[in-house]
Amino acid sequence: MLGRLTRGISLKSALLKAALPLMLLVPGTAFTAETTDYLSFATEDEANSTEIFSKASPAVVYVTTTTLRRRSRFSLDVMEIPKGSGSGFIWHASGLIVTNYHVVAEANRMQVTLQDGSSYKAELIGIAPEKDLAVLRLLEPPKDLTTLPLGDSTELSVGRKVLAIGNPFGLDTTLTTGVVSALGREIRAPSGRQIRGVVQTDAAINPGNSGGPLLNSLGQLIGVNTAIYSPSGASAGIGFAIPVNTVKEVVPQLISYGRILRPIMGVELASDRWRRRYAIKGLPVVRVFPGLPAAEAGLRGISRSSQGDLRLGDIIIAIDGQPVDDHDDYLSIMESHKAGDRISVRARRGDAEVDLDVKLTESQ
């Protein structure tokens, strides 16, 4: 019995050895691993990753910054010290670079290094802390800079392949791959506001990747890598990227105006801290500026009684049917409009609610 079992195992081993070359066949090809030149072979996914990296990596840059510090508490002597580093990418062949705001925040000087190792001084021309985006300009840009084609973040779906290129830990031009893990996430920007519609990915993103591009399998920009979720501070398989559709809205404004332009109603609103302190639901109007849309629409701010007591004015609770609980809600709604748009403002006035039609105007 044992002999027959042993002979059976030996026969199976021999058959497996004989079939091994066939098992190594790559689907869709007519050669085996023993006869294939590795340099000329690549799976479809490998070929895609290699092609995208080859075309896109020249557009990815390494951003380093310095800041000024006094040598000691008792000295007026100032020295320049390294501030930080991150990634970025070439937005326009004229030398415009997009990166994260937190990469260049509080920097005194910025330097951009291209893939070929050449370095150029850069100046800051626009920032959006609320979106964690910034635009730099190379002071003496070289010719023939490579740019990235822009994708559409509304076309993304969970499971689609993504590629991240950046400079993690200062290691230049590094590629990591993964998939879209989730859509519609929210992360907190350096300004404290929420960035909405964020792309979550499991492509490894580490310190230094910030500001680098997240690409789809066509090599199109679909996000700007901005943050990781990790107790250790290194990649734990959860990274976040600002969606490219947000980038396409914000960057042109930063180039033209240096900041995000929002239409205004012409009101001063209470701070979220004050609102929370007095447990007020909605956004209290502190002051209405004369001659601006809110005043013309009849919105009311805080006033004083004949005895000198402060009277709470209107409290904005919704705009265009969307609830307004804090400044973040209010600003997000304003960013979706332009000057000249009419909005419907619902406010609580005493024990009643009023609806006001307000025509937005340009920021002053």
C-alpha positions in Angstrom: 0.0 0.0 0.0 2.7 2.4 1.0 4.8 1.5 -2.1 1.8 2.2 -4.4 1.3 5.6 -2.6 4.9 6.6 -3.0 5.0 5.6 -6.7 1.8 7.7 -7.1 3.4 10.8 -5.5 6.6 10.3 -7.7 4.5 10.0 -10.8 2.6 13.2 -9.9 5.9 15.0 -9.3 7.3 13.9 -12.6 4.1 15.1 -14.4 4.3 18.5 -12.6 8.0 18.9 -13.7 7.1 18.1 -17.2 4.2 20.5 -17.2 6.1 23.4 -15.5 7.2 25.1 -18.8 3.5 25.1 -19.9 2.5 26.6 -16.5 4.9 29.4 -17.0 3.3 30.4 -20.3 2.1 34.0 -20.3 -1.5 34.3 -21.5 -1.6 35.7 -25.0 2.0 34.8 -25.8 3.7 32.0 -27.5 6.9 31.6 -25.4 8.0 30.3 -22.1 9.9 31.8 -19.2 13.0 29.7 -20.2 13.2 31.1 -23.7 12.0 34.7 -23.1 14.3 37.7 -22.8 13.2 39.6 -19.7 14.3 42.9 -21.1 11.8 42.6 -24.0 9.0 41.2 -21.9 6.4 43.0 -19.8 2.9 42.2 -18.7 0.2 44.6 -19.9 0.0 46.3 -16.5 3.8 46.6 -16.3 4.0 48.1 -19.8 1.3 50.6 -18.8 3.1 51.7 -15.6 6.4 51.9 -17.4 5.0 54.0 -20.2 3.2 56.4 -17.9 6.3 56.9 -15.6 8.5 57.5 -18.6 6.2 60.2 -20.0 5.0 61.8 -16.8 8.1 61.8 -14.6 9.9 64.7 -16.4 6.9 66.9 -15.3 7.4 66.0 -11.6 9.6 68.3 -9.6 11.3 68.4 -6.2 10.5 71.5 -4.1 12.8 72.6 -1.3 12.3 75.6 0.9 14.2 77.7 3.5 13.2 80.1 6.1 14.8 82.8 8.3 15.6 82.3 12.0 17.4 84.3 14.6 20.5 82.5 15.8 19.4 82.8 19.4 16.8 84.6 21.6 19.3 87.2 22.4 20.7 87.8 18.9 19.5 90.0 16.0 21.6 87.9 13.7 19.4 86.1 11.2 20.3 82.9 9.4 18.7 80.9 6.7 17.8 77.3 7.5 16.0 74.5 5.7 12.2 74.7 6.1 11.0 71.6 4.3 10.6 69.8 1.0 7.9 68.1 -1.1 6.9 67.4 -4.6 5.1 69.4 -7.4 4.5 69.2 -11.1 4.8 71.5 -14.1 1.4 73.1 -14.8 2.5 75.2 -17.8 5.5 75.2 -20.0 6.2 78.9 -19.1 7.5 77.6 -15.7 4.4 77.5 -13.5 4.6 74.8 -10.8 1.7 73.4 -8.7 2.3 72.0 -5.3 0.7 71.9 -1.8 0.4 75.0 0.2 1.8 73.3 3.3 5.0 72.5 1.3 5.8 76.2 0.9 4.0 77.8 3.9 6.2 80.3 5.7 9.0 79.7 3.3 11.5 82.5 2.7 13.1 81.0 -0.4 12.0 78.2 -2.8 14.1 76.1 -5.1 12.7 73.6 -7.7 14.7 70.7 -9.0 13.8 69.0 -12.2 14.1 65.3 -13.1 17.5 65.9 -14.8 18.9 67.4 -11.6 18.9 71.0 -12.7 17.7 73.5 -10.1 15.9 76.8 -10.4 14.9 79.5 -8.1 11.1 80.0 -7.8 8.7 82.7 -6.5 5.3 82.2 -4.9 2.6 83.7 -7.0 -0.6 82.3 -5.5 -1.8 80.3 -2.4 -5.1 78.7 -1.4 -4.6 77.4 2.2 -8.2 76.3 2.3 -7.5 73.9 -0.6 -3.9 73.2 0.3 -2.7 74.4 -3.1 0.0 76.8 -4.2 1.5 78.0 -7.5 5.1 78.8 -8.0 6.9 80.4 -11.0 10.4 79.5 -12.0 12.4 82.7 -12.3 14.5 81.5 -15.3 12.6 78.5 -16.7 14.3 76.2 -19.2 12.7 75.5 -22.6 10.7 72.4 -23.5 9.2 71.8 -20.0 7.0 68.7 -19.8 3.4 69.2 -18.6 0.7 66.7 -17.7 -2.6 66.1 -19.4 -5.6 66.8 -17.2 -8.2 64.2 -16.4 -11.7 64.4 -14.9 -12.1 63.3 -11.3 -15.9 62.7 -11.8 -15.0 59.8 -14.0 -13.1 58.0 -11.2 -14.5 54.9 -9.5 -13.3 52.7 -6.7 -10.9 50.0 -7.9 -9.5 52.0 -10.9 -5.7 52.0 -11.1 -3.7 55.1 -10.0 -0.1 56.0 -10.0 1.7 58.4 -7.7 5.0 60.1 -8.6 6.9 62.1 -6.1 10.0 62.5 -3.9 9.2 60.6 -0.6 11.9 61.2 2.1 13.9 63.2 -0.5 14.3 60.2 -2.8 13.8 61.7 -6.2 11.2 60.7 -8.8 9.7 57.7 -7.1 6.7 55.7 -8.5 4.1 53.9 -6.5 0.9 52.3 -7.8 -2.4 51.3 -6.3 -6.1 51.8 -6.8 -8.8 54.3 -5.9 -9.8 53.1 -2.5 -12.7 55.5 -1.9 -14.2 58.8 -3.2 -15.8 61.8 -1.6 -13.6 61.8 1.5 -13.0 65.0 3.5 -9.7 66.1 5.0 -8.7 69.2 7.0 -6.7 71.9 5.1 -3.9 73.9 6.8 -6.4 76.8 7.2 -8.7 74.5 9.2 -11.4 74.2 6.6 -12.6 70.9 5.2 -11.5 69.9 1.7 -14.3 67.9 0.2 -14.5 65.4 -2.6 -11.0 64.1 -1.8 -9.7 60.9 -3.5 -8.5 58.1 -1.2 -5.9 55.7 -2.5 -3.7 52.8 -1.3 -0.8 53.9 -3.5 2.0 54.4 -1.1 2.3 58.1 -0.2 5.0 59.2 2.3 6.4 62.5 3.6 7.8 64.2 0.5 5.1 63.0 -1.8 3.0 66.0 -0.9 2.2 68.1 -4.0 3.0 65.4 -6.4 0.6 64.1 -9.1 -1.8 61.2 -8.9 -2.3 59.8 -12.3 -4.8 57.4 -14.0 -3.9 54.6 -16.4 -3.9 57.1 -19.3 -1.3 59.2 -17.6 -3.8 62.0 -16.9 -3.6 64.1 -13.7 -6.6 63.1 -11.5 -5.4 64.5 -8.2 -2.7 66.2 -6.1 -1.3 64.0 -3.4 -1.7 65.9 -0.1 -1.9 63.8 3.0 -1.7 60.4 4.6 -3.5 58.8 7.4 -0.9 57.0 9.6 -0.1 56.8 13.3 3.6 56.3 12.4 3.8 59.2 9.9 4.6 56.9 7.0 2.4 55.2 4.4 -0.1 52.8 5.9 -2.1 52.3 2.8 -4.4 55.3 3.2 -3.5 58.4 1.2 -5.5 61.4 0.0 -5.4 63.5 -3.1 -7.1 66.8 -4.0 -9.3 66.0 -7.0 -8.2 67.4 -10.3 -11.5 69.2 -10.9 -10.9 71.3 -7.8 -7.3 71.9 -9.0 -8.7 73.1 -12.4 -11.0 75.6 -10.7 -8.4 76.9 -8.2 -5.1 77.1 -10.1 -6.2 79.6 -12.8 -7.4 82.0 -10.0 -4.1 81.7 -8.2 -2.2 82.4 -11.4 -4.4 85.5 -12.2 -5.2 86.9 -8.7 -2.9 85.1 -6.2 -5.9 83.8 -4.3 -9.4 82.2 -4.7 -12.0 84.7 -5.7 -15.4 84.3 -4.1 -18.5 86.4 -4.6 -19.7 88.2 -1.5 -23.0 89.3 0.1 -21.4 92.1 2.1 -21.8 90.8 5.7 -19.5 90.2 8.7 -20.3 86.8 10.3 -19.7 85.7 13.8 -16.8 83.3 14.4 -17.5 79.6 14.8 -15.9 79.9 18.3 -18.4 82.6 19.3 -21.3 80.6 17.8 -20.3 77.4 19.7 -19.9 79.4 22.9 -23.5 80.5 22.9 -24.8 77.3 21.3 -26.3 79.1 18.3 -27.5 76.9 15.4 -26.7 78.6 12.2 -24.4 81.5 11.3 -25.1 84.9 13.1 -24.8 88.1 11.1 -22.7 90.6 13.0 -22.7 93.5 10.6 -24.2 94.3 7.2 -22.2 96.7 5.0 -24.2 99.5 3.5 -24.5 99.6 -0.3 -23.8 95.9 -0.7 -26.2 93.1 -1.7 -27.1 91.9 1.8 -28.1 95.4 2.9 -30.2 95.9 -0.2 -31.9 92.5 0.4 -32.8 93.5 4.0 -30.5 91.2 6.0 -29.9 92.5 9.5 -26.9 92.5 11.8 -26.5 92.9 15.5 -28.0 96.1 16.9 -28.4 97.9 20.2 -31.6 98.5 22.1 -32.5 101.9 23.5 -31.0 100.7 26.8 -27.7 99.8 25.1 -28.2 96.1 25.1 -27.0 94.0 22.1 -29.7 92.4 20.1 -29.0 89.4 17.9 -29.6 90.0 14.3 -30.4 87.5 11.5 -29.0 84.0 11.8 -28.3 82.4 8.4 -29.5 78.8 8.5 -29.6 77.9 4.8 -28.6 79.1 1.3 -30.3 77.7 -1.8 -31.8 75.0 0.4 -28.4 73.8 1.7 -28.0 73.9 5.5 -25.4 76.4 6.9 -24.1 75.4 10.3 -20.6 77.0 10.2 -18.2 79.1 8.1 -17.0 76.0 6.2 -20.6 75.4 4.9 -21.0 79.1 4.0 -17.7 79.4 2.1 -18.2 76.2 0.2 -21.5 77.5 -1.1 -20.0 80.8 -2.0 -17.2 79.1 -3.9 -19.8 77.4 -6.1 -21.2 80.7 -7.3 -19.9 83.7 -9.2 -20.6 87.4 -9.0 -24.0 88.2 -10.5 -25.6 85.0 -9.3 -28.8 85.3 -7.2 -29.0 83.1 -4.1 -31.9 82.4 -1.7 -30.9 83.0 1.9 -33.1 81.7 4.7 -32.5 83.4 8.1 -33.9 83.1 11.5 -35.1 86.5 12.8 -36.3 86.2 16.3 -38.9 83.5 16.5 -39.6 83.6 12.7 -37.8 82.6 9.6 -37.4 84.9 6.5 -36.3 84.2 2.9 -34.3 86.8 1.2 -33.1 87.1 -2.4 -29.5 88.2 -2.6 -27.5 89.1 -5.8 -23.9 88.4 -5.2 -21.1 90.8 -6.1 -17.4 90.7 -6.6 -15.1 90.6 -3.5 -13.8 94.0 -2.6 
